[in-house]
Amino acid sequence: MSKLVVINACVRQADSRTLRIAEPIIDALASRYQIVRYDLPEMDAVVPLTPALFARRGAGDTPSWALEAAKTIAAADRILIAAPFWDMSFPAVLKCFFEQTSLFDSTFTDTGKTCIGLCKAPRLLYVTTRGMDIATGDPREQATPYLKALGTLWNLGDLTTIAVQNTDYLSPEDLESHISTCIAQGLELAKEW
Ligand SMILES: Cc1cc2nc3c(=O)[nH]c(=O)nc-3n(C[C@H](O)[C@H](O)[C@H](O)COP(=O)(O)O)c2cc1C
């Protein structure tokens, strides 16, 4: 069975609108993919690289969870990221996860002249919700460009962003309607993805 890595950075957990959209899509994909899931808000080890962690890494002593996650990501056929729009990007816990799992000779290596990716997932799905009325591709939206840039380091393929925008200012009815539309869009995509 093909492998899907799910990275959940929805800090508001059960209250998260982003997660409400992502969960039915993940459920649909579970019939076709073996899923490894990282629920970052529950992982105490997902912290920025401290001087001590950095020194450990330099001495070849990378935390085993991070090394395993990096190898799992590298072997994944698909990657799904669920993360709300925070401070014009995504929550810091997701950057911490990337910082800990972007590992030489696991997710990338180099040729002596530049870095090349060791991952193989040809498709990524990024599910998000944004409080302000900011569309994917707006210069103020710095999550999608970052994920694309990381994809060039790791050798990840096409990124699809599914988003509801203006969540903090829509009427409750309009918000529900936009969430339903997004779930339907994700379920449609999941059939072929
Ligand atoms: C800490 C924090 C930072 C946020 N920063 C932004 C922001 O920069 N721009 C924006 O449009 N919305 C911002 N929001 C609003 C969220 O994007 C919006 O409420 C989103 O729907 C939350 O998703 P969730 O329900 O999955 O947590 C922020 C919310 C929080 C809690």
The ligand as an ORCA input file, in Angstrom:
! r2SCAN-3c Opt
* xyz 0 1
  C      -1.976     33.050     16.965
  C      -2.846     33.366     15.777
  C      -2.320     34.079     14.720
  C      -3.101     34.388     13.616
  N      -2.565     35.105     12.596
  C      -3.313     35.403     11.517
  C      -2.770     36.138     10.444
  O      -1.620     36.555     10.432
  N      -3.560     36.400      9.362
  C      -4.848     35.941      9.291
  O      -5.502     36.137      8.270
  N      -5.393     35.246     10.320
  C      -4.661     34.976     11.415
  N      -5.209     34.271     12.456
  C      -6.593     33.787     12.342
  C      -6.640     32.352     11.866
  O      -5.967     32.196     10.634
  C      -8.071     31.880     11.661
  O      -8.842     32.085     12.813
  C      -8.078     30.409     11.270
  O      -9.334     30.040     10.762
  C      -7.725     29.553     12.472
  O      -7.714     28.210     12.103
  P      -8.098     27.062     13.142
  O      -9.577     27.217     13.436
  O      -7.781     25.821     12.383
  O      -7.264     27.256     14.346
  C      -4.457     33.967     13.571
  C      -4.977     33.248     14.645
  C      -4.195     32.953     15.737
  C      -4.787     32.188     16.882
*
